[in-house]
């Protein structure tokens, strides 16, 4: 790293950069701590002039005037003059914290924002606006649910190689060891969550000159103390010989990153090898077939699928079918849930699930509120109403340790009663037996839930919720949140829509299957109208039907004409290539400006997730920019983690150079904002074209 490198160096950016960012630097403070608050505010207004629109307040948590050490925060709040807010008894405000670190009377740069349970961002005009504003009718602020504990937020972050992953892993191998856990590129590969997910995705679209440039910049970096960066560079070196020299060569390769929606495994007796046929619904260019050895197929699809191929022949698999059962067109079975039990429910996208629904949740003040909680152990939702079809009642609810977010519930003669979702802050043992839990509601209200032996119903007294000692906790922290249908009109509409996109099957003269496509024009244009039973199963799986449903329908078609509704059309790769070329030609300079070459900064980062995000920024091009846009949430997670490292380095984590982490944070933030701007512009132009 050159000695004259600016801590927050900014190259010229395209028009989507809203304002220039001032340079952050350390500032000398007076020896008298009494003068520090005034000097800190002066430095804040110099480093971030936009904060002068508010009334920031300095709160020092710890001061050592002999050592010239100080620790605190600047509280920046967004208040409102709205008549609605003024009418509230306890109006809520939006609040952020700017960390203050003082060493030897030197104020460290005021360039970080803390928000929402410790999430961190660089202090920029955009970061300030996004964290303080949420425009709504009549007023600009809404209730926040952030952790107000300043002490906890100032703990240096732990350094771990456990990353959160990119959210794209999907198991389809039947749950056995070695099953499919990651669908990416030319096949379905095993991969642990978060292991260079961005780099793995971008590999097929890397250009040779970019790898050469990275190798040149990496020369002289000591890799002996950073095994994470070494592994990342080894991964990039593995594609150096196959990388393309020109961006135009990448279009076909970029399509290989599309997710696999249907695959079929069979065995070729002549070649004594397995044949894997696969296709993507989002970038369809015809089925792609590949010969594999037994060990390769085991890695690709898992032992259960291979065993089925060995006994039954060709086997069709699909990672995430949208139609798994017969579509129920009779909306009379569906109604608003008013009693707890097991129900079939539907997501707003038409997917059917079965799980527990508990209506009329109990608020912390003891009143019943019109809210329902749904859970099936994998997906969950809390919303005002849930439409369901009753399945059963006498089935035990899932339960887990009382930690994180969830609902306390108790079963009695009147059925199951549950509290509104709460965040468990801690637990204590009661002297008279039982336990008590300190909880916070999603609106920030604090209360206590007590489990009292001998109690047979829920009682609220003096701001505490007393429940029977048999009460249990329904955890919701680790479940996927899914929006459910909340109106019978939506059930009717879903049933009607399900019949719009369909495939009609009937027996062909040659023991095959004839297909008639209903409102699936793209799939119909690239698919033969008469197929073998195996090929027909593959097409149905590609359109979103589960393999089991596909085979059942094909068997029924041998006797009578059948309909498979609720399917999805494909997006042709040729259409994607044409649209991508148009966007690339008009946005090439903006896409190039998003690049960040940060290999030297990556050498100072300690974990896989941050190194993965920082290195991937050097490979953005017109062919993969859509992939970067879709992974913006992952990059924002990495940005928050790097900001934590910046603060940790100022608090004593000497292994991480502050300047390197700070530059990586600012560069990643610039790229994230640029990706969002491109996505918004693309969506706006698409809407204009559609109208």
C-alpha positions in Angstrom: 0.0 0.0 0.0 1.5 3.3 -1.0 2.1 5.8 1.9 0.3 8.6 0.2 -3.0 6.7 -0.3 -6.0 8.7 1.0 -8.0 6.9 3.7 -11.2 7.5 1.8 -10.0 8.0 -1.7 -12.8 8.4 -4.3 -12.3 8.2 -8.0 -14.8 9.9 -10.3 -18.1 8.1 -10.5 -21.0 8.3 -13.0 -24.1 10.3 -12.5 -25.7 8.0 -10.0 -23.4 9.2 -7.2 -25.5 11.8 -5.5 -23.0 14.0 -3.8 -19.3 14.1 -3.2 -18.0 12.6 0.1 -15.7 14.5 2.3 -12.5 13.0 3.6 -12.6 11.6 7.1 -9.5 12.0 9.2 -8.4 12.1 12.8 -8.7 15.4 14.8 -6.7 16.7 17.7 -8.8 17.4 20.8 -8.3 19.7 23.8 -6.6 18.3 26.9 -9.7 19.2 28.9 -12.5 16.6 28.4 -15.1 19.3 29.2 -14.4 20.8 25.7 -14.6 17.5 23.9 -18.4 17.5 23.1 -18.2 20.9 21.4 -15.1 19.9 19.4 -16.6 16.5 18.5 -19.7 18.2 17.1 -17.6 20.6 15.1 -15.7 17.7 13.6 -18.9 15.9 12.8 -20.3 18.9 10.9 -17.0 19.2 9.0 -16.9 15.5 8.1 -20.6 15.2 7.4 -22.3 18.6 6.9 -25.7 17.0 6.2 -25.9 16.1 10.0 -26.4 19.8 10.7 -30.0 19.3 9.5 -30.6 17.4 12.8 -29.8 18.0 16.4 -27.0 15.6 17.2 -26.2 14.9 20.8 -22.8 13.7 22.2 -23.0 11.0 24.9 -19.7 9.9 26.4 -19.7 6.4 27.9 -16.2 6.4 29.3 -13.6 9.1 29.7 -10.0 8.9 31.0 -8.6 12.4 31.0 -5.1 11.3 32.1 -4.7 9.0 29.2 -6.6 11.1 26.8 -9.0 8.2 26.1 -12.7 8.4 25.5 -15.5 6.2 24.2 -19.0 7.3 23.3 -21.6 8.0 20.6 -23.2 10.8 18.8 -27.0 10.3 18.8 -28.7 11.6 15.7 -32.5 11.6 15.7 -35.1 12.4 13.1 -38.1 14.0 14.7 -41.3 15.1 13.0 -43.7 18.0 13.3 -46.5 15.8 12.0 -49.9 16.3 13.7 -50.2 12.5 13.9 -46.9 12.2 15.8 -47.8 15.1 18.1 -51.0 13.3 19.0 -49.2 10.2 20.2 -48.5 9.9 23.9 -45.0 8.5 23.2 -44.0 9.5 19.7 -41.3 7.3 18.1 -38.3 8.6 16.3 -35.7 7.2 14.0 -32.3 7.2 15.6 -28.7 6.3 14.6 -25.5 6.3 16.5 -22.1 7.6 15.3 -19.3 5.9 17.4 -16.8 8.1 19.1 -13.3 6.7 19.8 -10.6 9.0 21.3 -7.0 7.9 21.8 -4.2 10.2 23.2 -6.6 13.2 22.7 -7.0 12.2 19.0 -10.5 11.8 17.7 -10.8 8.9 15.4 -12.7 9.6 12.1 -16.5 10.0 12.5 -17.3 7.9 9.5 -19.6 5.0 10.8 -23.3 4.7 11.5 -24.8 2.2 14.0 -28.5 1.2 13.4 -31.0 -1.6 13.9 -29.5 -4.0 16.4 -25.9 -3.2 15.5 -26.1 -3.1 11.8 -23.4 -0.7 10.5 -22.9 1.5 7.5 -20.4 4.2 6.4 -21.5 7.7 7.3 -22.4 9.1 3.9 -25.3 11.3 2.8 -27.1 8.3 1.4 -26.4 6.2 4.5 -27.7 9.0 6.7 -30.9 9.5 4.7 -31.7 5.8 4.4 -31.2 5.1 8.1 -33.2 8.1 9.3 -36.0 8.4 6.8 -38.9 6.2 5.9 -41.4 8.4 4.1 -45.0 7.6 4.9 -48.3 9.5 4.7 -48.4 12.6 6.9 -45.1 11.9 8.7 -41.5 10.9 8.0 -40.8 8.5 10.9 -42.0 5.2 12.1 -41.4 2.9 15.0 -38.0 1.4 15.2 -37.1 -1.9 17.0 -33.3 -1.4 17.4 -31.3 -2.5 20.4 -30.7 0.6 22.5 -27.9 -0.9 24.6 -24.8 1.2 23.8 -22.6 -1.0 25.9 -23.3 -4.2 23.9 -22.8 -2.5 20.6 -19.3 -1.4 21.5 -18.0 -5.0 21.9 -15.4 -5.7 19.2 -16.9 -8.2 16.7 -15.9 -11.8 17.0 -13.7 -13.1 14.2 -15.1 -16.3 12.7 -15.0 -18.1 9.5 -18.7 -19.0 9.7 -20.5 -17.1 7.1 -24.2 -16.6 6.4 -24.2 -17.8 2.8 -25.9 -16.4 -0.3 -29.3 -17.9 0.3 -29.3 -20.0 -2.8 -28.6 -23.5 -1.4 -31.3 -26.0 -2.0 -31.4 -29.7 -1.2 -33.0 -32.0 -3.6 -31.2 -35.3 -3.0 -33.8 -36.6 -0.5 -32.0 -35.5 2.7 -29.3 -38.2 2.6 -25.6 -37.5 3.1 -24.0 -36.3 -0.1 -27.3 -34.9 -1.4 -27.5 -31.8 -3.6 -26.9 -28.6 -1.5 -25.9 -26.1 -4.1 -27.1 -25.5 -7.7 -24.6 -23.5 -9.7 -23.0 -23.4 -13.1 -22.8 -26.6 -15.1 -24.2 -28.8 -12.5 -25.5 -29.3 -8.9 -22.4 -29.1 -6.6 -21.8 -29.6 -3.0 -20.8 -26.4 -1.2 -20.8 -25.3 2.4 -22.8 -22.1 3.0 -21.0 -18.9 2.4 -17.7 -20.3 1.0 -16.8 -17.7 -1.6 -20.3 -17.7 -2.9 -19.8 -14.4 -4.9 -16.5 -15.6 -6.5 -18.0 -19.0 -7.3 -20.9 -17.3 -9.1 -18.7 -14.9 -11.0 -16.1 -17.4 -12.1 -17.7 -18.3 -15.5 -17.8 -14.6 -16.4 -14.3 -13.6 -15.5 -12.1 -12.0 -18.2 -8.5 -12.9 -18.7 -7.2 -9.3 -18.4 -8.9 -9.0 -15.1 -7.2 -12.0 -13.7 -3.8 -10.8 -15.0 -4.4 -7.4 -13.3 -5.3 -9.1 -10.0 -2.2 -11.3 -10.2 0.0 -8.2 -10.8 -1.5 -6.3 -7.8 -1.2 -9.4 -5.5 2.6 -9.6 -6.0 4.4 -8.7 -2.9 1.5 -9.4 -0.5 2.4 -11.7 2.3 -0.1 -14.5 2.3 1.4 -16.5 5.1 -0.9 -14.9 7.7 -4.0 -14.8 5.6 -5.1 -18.3 4.6 -8.6 -17.0 3.5 -7.1 -14.7 0.8 -4.7 -17.5 -0.3 -7.6 -19.9 -0.9 -9.5 -17.2 -2.8 -6.6 -16.5 -5.1 -6.2 -20.2 -5.7 -9.8 -20.4 -6.7 -9.4 -17.6 -9.2 -6.2 -19.1 -10.5 -8.1 -22.3 -11.3 -10.0 -20.5 -14.1 -7.1 -18.5 -15.5 -6.6 -20.8 -18.5 -10.3 -20.9 -19.4 -11.1 -17.2 -18.9 -12.2 -15.4 -22.0 -10.3 -12.4 -23.5 -13.4 -10.5 -24.7 -16.6 -9.6 -23.0 -18.6 -10.8 -26.1 -17.3 -14.3 -25.5 -19.0 -14.4 -22.1 -22.6 -14.3 -23.1 -22.9 -18.0 -23.6 -20.8 -18.8 -20.5 -22.8 -16.4 -18.3 -25.9 -18.4 -19.0 -24.3 -21.4 -17.3 -24.8 -19.6 -13.9 -28.5 -19.8 -14.3 -30.1 -22.1 -11.7 -31.1 -25.6 -12.7 -34.9 -26.1 -12.4 -35.1 -29.6 -13.9 -32.6 -32.5 -14.2 -32.9 -36.1 -15.4 -30.5 -38.9 -14.7 -30.3 -42.1 -16.8 -27.8 -44.8 -17.6 -26.2 -45.5 -21.0 -25.6 -49.3 -21.2 -23.4 -48.9 -24.4 -21.0 -46.4 -22.8 -21.5 -47.7 -19.3 -21.9 -44.2 -18.0 -24.6 -42.1 -16.5 -26.3 -39.3 -18.5 -27.4 -36.1 -16.8 -29.8 -33.8 -18.7 -30.6 -30.5 -17.2 -32.2 -27.1 -18.0 -33.0 -23.7 -16.5 -36.4 -22.1 -16.6 -34.9 -18.6 -16.3 -32.5 -19.0 -19.2 -33.7 -21.8 -21.3 -31.6 -22.8 -24.3 -32.6 -26.4 -24.6 -31.7 -29.4 -22.5 -27.9 -29.8 -21.9 -26.7 -33.4 -21.5 -23.4 -34.6 -20.0 -21.9 -38.1 -19.4 -20.8 -38.7 -15.8 -19.1 -41.5 -13.8 -20.9 -43.0 -10.8 -18.8 -40.9 -8.4 -19.7 -37.7 -10.3 -23.4 -38.5 -10.3 -23.2 -39.2 -6.5 -21.8 -35.8 -6.0 -24.2 -34.2 -8.4 -27.5 -35.7 -7.2 -26.9 -37.9 -4.1 -27.0 -41.6 -3.3 -30.8 -41.8 -3.2 -31.2 -40.6 -6.8 -28.5 -42.9 -8.1 -30.0 -45.9 -6.4 -33.4 -45.0 -8.0 -31.8 -44.8 -11.4 -30.2 -48.2 -10.9 -33.5 -49.8 -10.1 -36.1 -47.8 -12.0 -34.3 -46.3 -14.9 -34.4 -42.6 -15.8 -35.2 -40.4 -12.8 -36.4 -36.8 -13.0 -35.5 -34.4 -10.2 -36.4 -30.7 -9.5 -35.0 -28.5 -6.7 -38.0 -26.3 -6.1 -41.2 -27.2 -7.8 -44.0 -24.6 -7.7 -46.8 -27.2 -8.1 -46.5 -30.3 -5.8 -50.1 -31.5 -5.5 -53.4 -31.3 -7.4 -54.5 -27.6 -7.6 -57.7 -27.3 -5.5 -60.1 -25.3 -7.5 -62.8 -25.5 -4.9 -62.5 -22.3 -2.8 -65.3 -23.3 -0.5 -62.9 -25.4 1.7 -60.9 -22.3 2.5 -61.9 -19.8 5.2 -60.4 -17.3 7.7 -58.7 -19.2 10.5 -60.5 -18.5 13.9 -59.4 -21.7 15.8 -55.9 -23.0 16.4 -55.0 -26.2 14.5 -53.3 -27.7 11.5 -54.2 -26.0 8.2 -53.4 -26.0 4.6 -52.4 -22.5 3.6 -51.2 -20.8 0.4 -48.6 -18.2 -0.2 -49.4 -15.1 -2.2 -47.4 -16.8 -5.0 -49.7 -19.9 -5.0 -47.5 -22.4 -3.2 -49.4 -24.6 -0.8 -48.0 -25.5 2.6 -49.3 -27.3 5.7 -48.6 -26.2 9.3 -49.9 -24.8 12.6 -52.0 -21.6 12.7 -52.8 -19.9 16.0 -55.2 -16.9 15.8 -56.0 -14.1 18.2 -52.6 -13.7 19.7 -52.2 -12.2 23.2 -50.5 -8.8 23.5 -48.2 -7.9 26.4 -51.1 -5.9 28.0 -53.3 -9.0 28.0 -55.6 -8.1 25.2 -56.3 -10.3 22.2 -55.2 -8.8 18.9 -56.3 -9.8 15.4 -53.1 -11.5 14.5 -52.3 -15.1 13.5 -49.0 -17.0 13.6 -48.2 -19.7 11.1 -45.3 -22.2 11.3 -44.4 -25.6 9.9 -40.9 -25.7 11.2 -39.3 -24.4 8.1 -41.5 -21.4 7.1 -43.4 -19.0 9.3 -45.4 -15.8 9.2 -47.2 -13.4 11.5 -50.0 -11.4 9.9 -53.5 -10.0 10.5 -55.4 -12.9 8.9 -54.7 -16.3 7.4 -56.9 -18.2 5.0 -56.7 -22.0 5.4 -58.3 -25.4 4.9 -58.5 -27.3 8.2 -56.6 -30.6 8.4 -56.3 -31.6 12.1 -56.2 -30.3 15.7 -54.5 -32.9 18.0 -51.0 -32.5 16.8 -48.2 -31.1 19.0 -46.8 -27.7 18.1 -43.0 -27.5 17.6 -41.1 -26.1 20.5 -37.5 -25.0 21.3 -35.4 -23.1 23.8 -36.7 -19.7 24.8 -34.2 -17.5 22.9 -34.3 -15.1 20.0 -37.6 -14.2 18.5 -40.7 -16.3 18.9 -44.1 -16.8 20.7 -44.9 -18.3 24.1 -47.9 -20.6 24.0 -49.9 -22.8 26.3 -52.4 -25.6 25.5 -55.6 -26.0 27.6 -59.2 -27.0 27.4 -59.9 -23.9 25.3 -57.2 -24.9 22.8 -53.9 -23.2 22.2 -53.2 -19.6 23.2 -50.0 -17.8 22.2 -48.4 -14.4 22.8 -47.5 -11.9 20.1 -43.9 -12.4 18.8 -41.4 -11.2 21.3 -37.6 -11.0 21.6 -36.3 -12.9 24.6 -33.6 -10.8 26.3 -32.9 -13.1 29.3 -34.2 -15.6 31.8 -34.2 -16.1 35.6 -35.2 -18.8 38.0 -38.0 -17.9 40.3 -37.6 -18.5 44.1 -41.1 -20.1 44.3 -40.3 -22.3 41.3 -40.8 -21.8 37.6 -39.0 -19.4 35.3 -39.4 -15.8 34.1 -38.2 -14.3 30.9 -37.5 -10.6 30.1 -39.0 -10.0 26.7 -39.4 -7.1 24.2 -42.2 -6.8 21.7 -41.7 -5.9 18.0 -42.8 -2.4 18.9 -40.2 -2.0 21.6 -42.4 -2.6 24.7 -40.7 -4.4 27.5 -42.4 -7.0 29.7 -41.9 -10.2 31.6 -43.3 -13.7 30.9 -43.5 -15.9 34.0 -44.1 -19.6 34.0 -46.1 -20.3 37.2 -46.6 -23.9 38.6 -50.2 -24.7 39.2 -51.6 -22.0 36.9 -54.0 -23.4 34.3 -54.6 -20.3 32.1 -52.9 -17.1 31.0 -53.2 -14.2 33.4 -51.8 -10.7 32.9 -51.1 -8.7 36.1 -49.0 -5.6 36.7 -47.5 -5.6 33.3 -46.4 -9.2 33.5 -47.8 -12.2 31.6 -48.2 -15.3 33.8 -48.5 -18.6 32.0 -48.8 -22.3 33.1 -45.5 -23.9 33.8 -46.2 -26.3 30.9 -46.1 -23.4 28.4 -43.6 -23.7 25.6 -41.7 -21.4 23.2 -42.3 -21.4 19.5 -39.0 -20.1 17.9 -39.3 -18.1 14.7 -35.8 -16.7 14.3 -34.5 -19.4 11.9 -37.6 -19.8 9.8 -38.2 -18.3 6.4 -40.8 -15.6 6.4 -43.5 -16.2 3.7 -46.5 -14.0 3.0 -49.7 -16.0 3.1 -53.1 -15.4 1.4 -55.4 -13.4 3.8 -58.6 -13.2 1.7 -60.9 -15.8 0.2 -61.0 -13.7 -2.9 -57.3 -14.3 -3.3 -58.0 -18.1 -3.0 -60.6 -17.9 -5.8 -58.2 -15.8 -7.9 -55.3 -18.2 -7.3 -57.5 -21.1 -8.3 -58.6 -19.3 -11.5 -55.1 -18.3 -12.3 -53.9 -21.8 -11.8 -56.0 -22.9 -14.8 -54.5 -20.2 -17.1 -51.0 -21.6 -17.5 -51.2 -25.4 -18.0 -50.2 -28.4 -20.0 -52.9 -30.8 -21.2 -51.7 -34.5 -21.6 -53.2 -37.3 -23.6 -51.9 -40.7 -24.9 -50.1 -40.8 -28.2 -50.3 -43.7 -30.7 -46.7 -44.7 -30.1 -47.1 -45.2 -26.3 -45.6 -41.7 -25.8 -47.5 -38.6 -24.6 -48.9 -35.7 -26.6 -48.8 -32.3 -25.0 -51.0 -29.2 -25.5 -49.7 -26.0 -24.0 -52.1 -23.5 -22.6 -50.7 -19.9 -22.3 -47.1 -21.2 -22.2 -46.0 -19.6 -25.5 -42.2 -19.7 -24.9 -42.1 -23.3 -23.8 -44.5 -24.3 -26.6 -42.2 -22.7 -29.2 -39.2 -24.9 -28.2 -40.9 -28.2 -27.3 -42.1 -31.0 -29.5 -45.8 -31.7 -29.2 -45.2 -35.5 -28.8 -42.6 -36.8 -26.4 -41.6 -40.0 -24.6 -42.8 -40.4 -21.1 -39.4 -39.5 -19.7 -39.1 -36.4 -21.9 -42.6 -35.4 -20.9 -41.7 -35.7 -17.2 -38.7 -33.5 -17.8 -40.8 -30.8 -19.5 -43.4 -30.8 -16.7 -40.6 -30.5 -14.1 -39.1 -27.6 -16.1 -42.5 -25.9 -16.0 -42.7 -26.2 -12.2 -44.4 -29.5 -11.5 -42.9 -31.9 -9.0 -41.5 -35.1 -10.5 -44.0 -37.2 -8.5 -47.0 -35.2 -9.8 -45.5 -35.3 -13.3 -45.3 -39.1 -13.4 -48.8 -39.5 -11.8 -50.3 -37.2 -14.5 -48.5 -39.0 -17.3 -49.8 -42.3 -16.0 -53.3 -40.9 -15.9 -52.9 -39.6 -19.5 -52.7 -43.2 -20.8 -56.3 -43.6 -19.9 -57.8 -40.2 -20.3 -56.9 -36.6 -21.1 -55.6 -34.8 -18.0 -54.6 -31.2 -17.2 -51.7 -30.0 -15.2 -52.4 -26.4 -14.1 -50.5 -23.8 -12.2 -47.3 -24.1 -14.3 -44.7 -21.4 -15.3 -43.4 -20.5 -18.7 -39.7 -20.3 -19.5 -37.5 -17.3 -20.3 -35.5 -18.0 -23.5 -31.8 -17.5 -23.3 -31.9 -15.9 -26.8 -34.2 -13.2 -25.4 -32.0 -12.6 -22.4 -28.9 -12.3 -24.6 -30.7 -9.7 -26.7 -31.8 -7.6 -23.7 -28.4 -7.9 -22.0 -26.6 -6.7 -25.1 -28.9 -3.6 -25.3 -28.3 -2.8 -21.6 -24.6 -3.5 -21.8 -24.2 -1.1 -24.8 -26.0 1.7 -23.1 -24.6 1.2 -19.6 -21.1 0.0 -20.2 -19.4 3.0 -18.7 -21.6 2.9 -15.6 -20.9 -0.8 -15.1 -17.2 -0.3 -15.5 -17.3 2.5 -12.9 -18.6 0.1 -10.3 -15.4 -1.9 -10.3 -13.1 -1.8 -7.2 -9.6 -3.4 -7.2 -9.1 -4.1 -3.5 -6.8 -7.1 -3.3 -4.4 -5.3 -0.9 -7.3 -4.4 1.4 -8.6 -8.0 1.2 -5.2 -9.1 2.6 -6.1 -7.5 5.9 -9.6 -9.0 6.2 -10.0 -12.0 8.4 -13.0 -14.0 7.2 -14.3 -15.7 4.1 -17.4 -13.5 3.6 -15.6 -10.1 3.5 -12.7 -11.4 1.4 -15.3 -12.9 -1.0 -17.2 -9.7 -1.4 -14.2 -7.4 -1.7 -12.4 -9.5 -4.3 -15.5 -10.0 -6.4 -15.8 -6.3 -7.0 -12.8 -6.4 -9.4 -14.7 -8.6 -11.9 -17.9 -6.7 -12.5 -18.7 -6.5 -16.2 -21.8 -6.0 -18.4 -22.4 -9.8 -18.6 -22.5 -10.4 -14.8 -23.8 -7.1 -13.5 -27.3 -8.6 -13.1 -25.9 -11.3 -10.8 -24.3 -8.6 -8.7 -27.6 -6.7 -8.5 -29.4 -9.8 -7.3 -26.7 -10.3 -4.6 -27.0 -6.8 -3.2 -28.3 -8.0 0.2 -25.3 -10.3 0.5 -22.9 -7.4 -0.3 -24.8 -5.2 2.3 -24.3 -7.8 4.9 -20.6 -7.9 4.1 -20.5 -4.1 4.2 -21.9 -4.1 7.8 -19.3 -6.7 8.8 -16.4 -4.6 7.4 -17.7 -1.5 9.2 -17.6 -3.6 12.4 -14.0 -4.4 11.7 -13.2 -0.7 11.2 -14.6 0.0 14.7 -12.9 -3.0 16.2 -9.5 -1.9 14.8 -10.0 1.5 16.5 -10.9 -0.3 19.8 -7.7 -2.4 19.8 -7.9 -5.1 17.2 -4.4 -4.4 15.9 -4.4 -7.4 13.5 -6.6 -5.4 11.1 -5.1 -2.1 9.7 -7.8 0.6 10.1 -7.0 2.3 6.8 -7.4 -0.9 4.8 -10.8 -1.9 6.4 -12.0 1.7 6.1 -11.2 1.9 2.4 -12.8 -1.5 1.7 -15.9 -0.3 3.5 -16.2 2.9 1.5 -15.5 1.2 -1.8 -18.0 -1.5 -1.2 -20.6 1.1 -0.2 -20.0 3.0 -3.4 -20.5 -0.2 -5.5 -23.6 -1.2 -3.6 -25.2 2.2 -4.1 -24.3 2.1 -7.8 -25.8 -1.4 -8.2 -29.0 -0.1 -6.6 -29.1 2.9 -8.9 -28.7 0.6 -12.0 -31.4 -1.7 -10.7 -33.9 1.1 -10.1 -33.2 2.7 -13.5 -33.6 -0.7 -15.2 -36.9 -1.3 -13.4 -38.1 2.2 -14.3 -37.3 1.8 -17.9 -38.8 -1.6 -18.0 -42.1 -0.2 -16.5 -42.1 2.6 -19.0 -41.6 0.2 -21.9 -44.4 -2.0 -20.6 -46.8 0.9 -20.4 
